[in-house]
Amino acid sequence: MIEGVSHLTFIVADLDRMEEMLTTVLDARKVYDSGERSFSLAPERFYTVAGQWIAVMRGEPLPTRTYNHVAFKIDDADYATCLVRIQSLGLELREGRSRVEGEGRSIYFHDHDNHLFELHTGTLAERLQRYARS
């Protein structure tokens, strides 16, 4: 049976550039670097973000941008700090979908390889509760 999410893997053109984004914006901690060796398809690095395993592998970036994304939970009090960190790296912000009050706030941004990330202040329970009131 499924126990949870094992890891997320992102294919990127530049491992160092992705590391800067992960450590600056998501407070990632690097736990492994293959160097030029490869036990997988290409050189890779592993990070942890709030206990979640993030794998980054060198390769061709995504050819286009879509709304497919991964969202990380942040506290509402950290919203402004996170926004400044994203902007300090020159990452492109994406306008989010319209929100109803009570479902949390989000910052959407693209990395340099067309992955879309979201930093979200709400929870599933809060969103469902808010939608039930409509």
Secondary structure, 3 states (H helix, E strand, C coil): CCCCCCEEEEEECCHHHHHHHHHHHCCCEEEEECCCCCCCCCCEEEEEECCEEEEEEECCCCCCCCCCEEEEECCHHHHHHHHHHHHHCCCEEECCCCCCCCCCCEEEEECCCCCEEEEECCCHHHHHHHHHCC
